[in-house]
């Protein structure tokens, strides 16, 4: 491991443990709420869980990924910008890659997981009424 790699992870740890710790709770909470909203919408449209659709589909994978990116782009962008600001305030400089990593961890992962779980839970608790 080189010093530069160690510095990258240390920078993430410094920003995560320094100023702005409240965002470590708020950003995932917002991502989870958005995931719940989109998961319910997916279930109402009789779509499978998002992650399964993304990995199992052979057609329209690019379109599905584009739509998912559009769903999460605003909170993800806010997370990256906020992390950059916090890096600047605590370290005196900005590491864009570290900001993106924190955005993925704080926004995309909770969003994708909560969207899939909500879809499953909602689909099982609200079975579709058969039309005859």
Beta strands, then each sheet from edge to edge (+ up, - down):
end
